[in-house]
Amino acid sequence: MSDPTTERRPATHPMAGHDAFSPPEVALLVETRGVAKATAPVLTTFVLGLVAGAFIALGAKLAFTDR
């Protein structure tokens, strides 16, 4: 049996909290993600677009379906 007083609690997630990133860090993250999306292969972009449309359609279907 382990002693509960010596067990380590899991560390909090780095994105948890009110001020997770400073403004320069946010700008860098947005730039990095934007470049990655802009340079993604055409097939990847097309497939992700289809999946996004399927999720939107599913949400609309569930929103208007009687219980």
C-alpha positions, 0 to 999 in steps of 0.5 A: 500500500502506498502512503496517500501523503506521499502520492504526487498529484497530477500537474495542472495542464499548462493551458489551464488558468486565466492567463495561459499565454502571453500576447507574444506567445499567442501571436506566435501560436496563431502564426505557426498554425496559420502557416501550417494550414496554408501549406497543408496538402490539397487532399488533406484540406479537402478531407478535413473540409468534408469531415467538418461539413459532416459534423455540421450536418450531423449537428443540424440533423440532431438539432431538428430531430424530434425526441 
